[in-house]
Amino acid sequence: QVQLVESGGGLVQAGGPLRPSCAASGLTFRNYLMGWFRQAPGKERELVAAISGDGARTYYADSVKGRFPISRDNAKNTVYLQMISLKPEDTAVYYCAADFTYSERDSEYDYWGQGTQVTVSS
């Protein structure tokens, strides 16, 4: 059974950092592209960042480019989102997801975590 478990969200002041992580089990982690999505109240879920199985390729939404580097440790079956220079508009539930190939569409991803809340105060 595949499980993706996020942790590391929380409440932070604008400008501060957070580093959510997502631990995977039940799948051959290195074979999967991992993505981080977010969903703010009243908005659709959107892709924030993604990283290929070998970590060689990364993808970012324009809104977070340069602020949210994504990384992974295949030995630990874990993907990270290093969030810096956080803004109130980054407030959302952040989800990790796994799939074989890259897509911006959440419907294309096979596996999902339960989400972790990130709240940025001004």
Secondary structure, DSSP 4 states (H G I P E B T S, - for coil): --EEEEE--EEEETT--B--EEEEESS-GGGSEEEEEEE-TTS--EEEEEE-TTS--EEE-TTTTTT--EEEETTTTEEEE-B-S--GGG-EEEEEEEESS--S-GGG-SEE---EEEEEE-
